[in-house]
């Protein structure tokens, strides 16, 4: 590399202005705690991806059931497909019914005469069998017509038959139809084929696409999965809120008042802590009867202990600091001190614990559904769907379990990774723990 | 030391009595009666209530129940043709213990191994592998994992039986793995954190400074010290086993306590539910007690400060 010395003239060098005020200037904009945490969270690729997955799943869970033409509890009925013989029979019946209804007496007379004349007999000797003969003649005529008709004509006649007679087209619940998604079906995935047979073709509903298939009662699984996701997320959030309210109140009381209050409150937690969660949740739900609220309540009421402990520990640490003393000297009441001075300082920890309690609650709801304490039918949550799918796993319908399982795993994974990221961002000391 | 252990035992007993009391009164609030068959007339139900002492005042029922429990009598199962609940539990216990113990062993060994390897080779393949396992461990529900194992190894590959069979050790494999996997995840995660922290500590620096080989540092100083706090993982692992056993036993058809309890829930068999709940609580309290005592023996600091709390 050549270095051109000529260009470095003396004029290029100047003394920097000496300004005392500039020395004190902070070039970097000042960051609040939350801004700083946000910057750290943004660097965590897994957490950012998780946020997008959570947003995506929530949006689909909200709009999925809305855009779907079916509801979560409605059984989808499929028009019956007729075999060739059945079609011919119905077509014959159609022709006959139509002719018999419209025929005049003169026409009957002609048919009657023609029938016996064709056979070489005198019609007058057979006058007694008039009705039977006419019927027979019409039947034979219809038979000939039907036999010579091709499939399209038969289908046409079938439609006209049901229109003409005003009868309902026979329908049956379209149950356990495998998933079929436009586009993907060409790749051999989600193509509606089971055991080598295209079920959609078989049922004559090639124009329909059940993206996730239908369940054993013929309900659209796509609608049910997203409706269930909605319910699961709702239970998770509700349980987290209960967790938050009870845990923070309990923990801050124990921590702030200390002494005997603290000892008693902590002993109570210790006892509740020693009862396996399964036992408490089971009994609570049995008492409250399974339902959206009772399940969320039971899960929330068993999960608040860790929140209470963390809040208590933090407040114990904070309450002897000068700012608390200052506030108290100025005459702040206890409740205001807790709400306005202590809890905001514990906010980071509270948010972390709350974020972790959402996936925990979703997990527990699924678990409860699996042991038979889920939402009553026809309601659906992811746990209920997995449970229903599991019953049919070995019957050859694995998609009924695999699809809701995939959604719950994805949701749990995203929530956990997000909570991890949030913890690292809000509390860098805990990183890698 | 003895004083410490006695104190812990006393706390355990008090907790146990409180749990029994809470459970008993909560169960009284349960809707539905065990005698809800349509074939029974009102008089017959009345007679059954009388025979089982359900008509007595609550305090009388409670005292009677408590005194019976002290004698090891958990009452009589109402649905299962009058078999004592204690007998039911003892009959089912071996299956739960067999699978649960195997799961605990698998979980602890693999978990400790993975955690150590990850901490020793940070940012390597094994580290990322362990972190992934740990995250998946809390994200995939146990019954989903169990069902996937069943579907893949049992039905698709036909390697192992998918239903538990008494006397067929091969049929234990899948349920034990399904139960062990959350334990693997939590143990590995804990061991990794613990080891990483120890590697950053001063005494490891000292050990290196005085010229010990890496081997000696790792085995003699790091892993040994990391194992102490890992004992506490046993507590959460027991909760995992208790919760997991109900679903895993249901999936694999194991005639264990979890199945007994779920059946009890579905038939409103009060004494069975209560018996299982008390059994689970007792198991958990005993394990917590053992952990506390071991911890107190190993680490004198705990004794002084009055017990390790999770």
Interface residues (C-beta under 8 A of the other chain):
Chain A: X270 X271 X273 X274 X275 X276 X277 X278 X279 X282 X283 X284 X286 X287 X289 X359 X363 X366 X367 X370 X371 X372 X373 X386 X390 X393 X394 X398 X401 X405 X408 X409 X412 X413 X416 X417 X420 X432 X433
Chain B: X11 X15 X18 X19 X22 X23 X26 X27 X29 X30 X31 X135 X136 X138 X139 X140 X141 X142 X143 X144 X147 X148 X150 X151 X155 X193 X196 X239 X242 X243 X246 X247 X250 X251 X261 X262 X265 X266 X273 X277 X280 X281 X284 X285 X288 X309 X310
